[in-house]
Amino acid sequence: MMTQGVTQGVFPGGVLLCAKGEDIFFFEAFGLADLMRAQPMKRDAVFDLASLTKPLATAAAMMVLVQEGRLGLHTCLDEVLHKGFGPGKAKITMDMLLRHTSGLPAHRAFHTVIADCADPGQALIDAVLAEPLENPPGSCQIYSDLGFMLLCHVIETVTQQRLDQFVRDRVYTTLKIKDLFFIHLGTKLGTKLGTKPDIKDMSVDENRLVSTRNCPWRDRVLTGEVEDENAWAAGGVQGHAGLFGDARSVHLLCMEILHGIRQESPRVLDPRILTAFVTKYPGQTMVAGFDTPSVKGSSSGRYFSRKAVGHLGYTGTSFWMDPASGLLVILLTNRVHPSRSNEKIRKFRPAIHDCIARCIR
């Protein structure tokens, strides 16, 4: 199926890792990491993980802060940020932000305004705080990048550290995960969008980086720069996007999460906190930081249990793990290379998860 995915143009290349708990039973690379250079995909390829940033960085950092008592899931925004937010936002809780019930809109193209600011990261937060709510907090669930931008600001306000530094120090390093990281682009990108910025904090061989979109706004194929425009304009480190990583590193962190959900003595994350995060509320499909299988048409296919948790990334990445069976599937692709218009992965994802589930059954 992965070979067909390449030949049928679902994606130029990808890496698939399948495991039952710690036991990896399939781990292979397919196709190309970069079409222009005909660069072969390898198992240690580093992908722009896109929205996998939400569970694997932002939610993980929030779990640490909750278990240390520095925040609670029901801590309100006005208890952390004492000024600067618009009407109706004061009593938005951390839980609402994590579960996408804050009332904030799904997306706004802030990058067109903030890229030229002296401090684009602060300009992004100011824009989010000023953005009117679309719904009363807690009234409905609408997937929102803006909510995770706010969570990033909350984490950095409480810890006095950048998100990437805090999650590295408190989660990744303890778990000996080397290849989950953000690529910091600096605090001032300038107005020359056709010129690649000097990349800071680069901790990986550039030959391992997988290319994404040929971006008309930035006038180049993106390699080692976050594909999401808002995250890029803010400097590369954000709560909704910006995390890079390889499949083995994603597996290591997913195993920590899976151990916690199954009450199997994880090393960093408290099982009680993890249980609170993945508890599903009536009428909702998203839990705190994660998605769960929808009743119909789930990207995890038909065989993952209702207890499964996972997430999708816009660039063509995903993970799904099932506490009931211990099955874990990590699918990392560059489906947006060279264009976002390729959406064939929508049908491919559930089909390959069904194939894997049938094989192990």
N, C-alpha and C positions, 0 to 999 in steps of 0.2 A: 504493500500500500504506500509506503514512503517513496519507493521508486516511482510508482505511478503518480504520486503527488508532484514529483519533479517533472516527469515527462509530460504530464497533462497541464503544467503551468500553474498548479496550486501555489507553489513557492519555488524559488530558484534552488533553495537548499534548506536542510533542517537537521536537527539532532533529536532522536527519540530515546528516552530512558524509561524503562518499565521495571518496577520492583515490587516484591512482596515484602514489606518491611525493609530490613537492611539488605535483603537478598536481591541484587540487581540481576534480572534474568534476560534483559535485552538492552543494549546500549550501542547505538550505531549512528554514523553520520552519513548524509546523502547530499548529492548535488553540489552547488557552488555557494560560497560565502560572499563572492563579489562577481557579478556578471562581466563587468568591464575588464577586470584583470584575470578572469577565468580562474579565480582562486578557489581551490577545492575546500569543501566543508570538512572540518575535523571534529572529533569528539570533544576536544577541549575548546571549541570555538566560543567566543564571548559575544553574547547577544545584548542588544538594547531590550531590556525586559519590559519596558513600557509600564502598564498598570499593575504588573506583578510587584512593582514598588509598593503598592498600597498594603498588601498583606505581609510581604517579606522584609519591609523596612519600616514603614510608618506604623502599622499595627504592632509589629514586634517591639518597636521602641515604646509604644503606648503600654503594652503588656508589662514591660519592665517598670515603667513609672507607676502603674497601678499597683503592682505587687510590692513596690517599695513605699507605697502610701503617699507618693508625691502628687498623685492625681487619683480621682475616682471616676468610674464610668459615668456617674451622675454629677460630676463637677460641672458647673455652668461656665459659660464663656466669660461672664463678667467677674468670676472668681479668679481668673487667670489674667485676662486682659482687662484692665480697669478703665479703658477709654478707647474711643476711636471706631467702635462698631456702629453700624446703622440701626434704624428702628427694628425692633422685634427680635434682635439677635442675642440679647443679654442672657436669656435663659436656655439657649441652645446648649445641650449637654455634650460631653465627649462621646457618649454612646450614640447620640443622634448623628454626630459627624461620622463616626465609624460605620454606622448602619445606613447611611444615606437618607436619613429622615429629618435633616436639618431645615428643609424648605429652600435651600439654595438651589440655583439652576444647575443643570448638568454641565454646561460648558460656556465659556466666554473667550473670545479671541483677544485677550489682554496683551498679547505679544506685540501687536501693532502699535500700542501706545507706550509700553514700558521699555522697549529695547533701547530707546534714545535717552532714557532717564539717567541721572547721575548714579542712582542706586536702584537698579531695576528690581532687585529682590524685594526691597521695601515697597517699591511702587506696586508690585504685584499684590502684596498683602493689603496695602491701602485700597486697591481696587476691589479685592474680594470683600473686605470689611464694608465697603461702601455699596456693594452690589445689592439691590433690593431682593428680598425673599420672593419666591414664586408661590410658596405655600406656607401655612402656619407650621412652625416647628413641631415635629412629631405626628403630623397628620397623614403623611403618605411617604412612600419610599421611591425616591428618584435618584438613580446613580449619578453622583456629582463629583467631578474633579475638584470643584471649588471647596468642598468640605475637607478634602485631604490637603489642600493648600493651607487651609486654616489649621489643621492638625499639625502640620509641619511647623507653623509659626508658634503654636502652643508648646510643642516639644522643645523648640529652640529657646522660647521664653523661660520655661521651667528649668531647663538644664544649662542654659547659657553656653550651649555648644551647637554647632551646625548639626543637622540631622544625620548626615553621613558619618560624622565623627562619633556621635553618640552611639549609633547602632553598631558601628564597627567595634568600638571599645567595649560595649556592654553585651553584645550578642555574638557577632561574627568571630571575634578574636577568641573568645572563650570556647566556642565550638570548633576552633581551628579551621574556619572557612576563609580561604584566601581570595577566592574569586567571586565574591559579591561586593560590589563597590559602586560608588558614584564617580563620574568624571567631572571634576569641578572646572568650569570654563573661565573662572574669574568673576569679579564683581562688576566690571565694565567691559561689555563686549564691543562697544563702539557702533558706528552706523554703517561700516563697510560690510554689509551682509554677504557680499560675494567673496569675502576673504575669511578663511578659516581662522578662528581665534587660537591663541596659544593655549594649549590644553595643559591644565595644572593637575597635580595629584595623579598622574598617569602611573599605574602600577601593573601594567600588563603589556606583553609583547603586542605591538600593533598588528602583527601578522595574524593574531588570533581574533581580531575584531571583525564582526560580521557587518556588512554594509546594509543600510536601509534605503530610504527614499532619495530620489533625485529631486531635491526640494527647490521649487521655483523661487520661494521667498529668500532662501539663503544661497541660491544659485550654485548648488553643488550636490553631488552624491554624499550622503552623510555616513561617515565611518568614525566611530569614537565620539560622536556628538549626539546627544539625546534627540530623538526624532520629534518629540512633542515640542511645539513652538513656545508655549508658555513656560515650560520647564527650561528650555534653552535660553530664552530671553532673560530669565531670572538667574542664570548662572550655572545651570546644570544640576542643581541639587534641589529637589522639591518632593513634596509628600505624595503627589499623584503619579509622578514619572521621574525617571533619571537613573534608576538602578540598572547596572550592567552585571552580567554573570554568565557562568557556564552551567551545563546541566548537572554535573556532579555536585557543584556547590548548592544549587537549588535543592537537590536531593537531600543533602546534609541538613539544611534548615527545615525542609519539609518533614524529615524524620524526627527532628526535635519537636515540631508541632504535633505530629502524629503520636509520638510517645506521650506527650502531655494530655492529648485528648483521650487516649486510652489508659491514662493513669499508670504509665509505665516509667516513672522516675526520669523525666527529662533533666538535662544538666543546667539549663538557664531559666526556662519559662515554667512558672508555677501552674500545675495542673488545675487548681481551683480557678485561676484567672483565665486560663485557656477555655475551661468549661463555660465560664460566663461569656466569653467572647463568641463562642460558637453555638450558644443556645439560640434557637430560632424562636422568634416572636410570632404569634398567630397572624396569618395573612401576609407575612413577609418571606421573601426568598433569600435576601442578603442578611448575613450576620455581621458581627463587628470585625470588619477588615477583610472578610471573605465572602464568596458567593457559595450557594448550594444548588444542587440540581433542580431545575424547574420541572413542573409536572409533565410538560410536553416540550419537546424540542431542545432539551438540554445539550450543551456542547460536550458533556460527559457521556452522552449516549444513553442507552436504556438500562444498563446493568449496574451502575453505581447506586448504592443505597441512599436513602433519604438523609443519612447521617454524613454523607460525603461533603467535603469542603474543597474549594479550589478558587481559581481566578483566571481570567483571560487578560492578555496584553494586546494592545492594538497592533503592534508590529508583527504579530503572528505567534505569540508565545502563550503558553498555558501550563497549569498543573492541576491535577485532580487527585485527591487521596481519600480513601474510604476506610474509616476506622473499623467498620464491620468486618472487612476482609483483609485489611492491611495493604490493599492494592494502591500503588502510586504510579501515576503516568505523568511524565514531564515531556511536553512537546514544544520545542523551540524552533521557530522558522523565521525566515526573512521575507514573509509574504508581501511586504510593502516595497520590496526592492524590485524594480526601481519606482513603482507607482502605488499610491494608495487605492487606486481604482480596482485592483485585483481582490475580489471578495470570495473567491472559490473556497477558501478555507472554512467558510460557514457550513458547508455540507461535509467537508472532509473531516473536521474535528469529531463530530459524533460518530461518523462511520469508523474511524480508526480506533476510537475508544471501545466501540462495540466489538470490533475485530479482536482487540487485545483481551477483552473480558471473555469472549467466547473461547479463545485459545487457552486461557488458564482454567476455565471451567471444564 
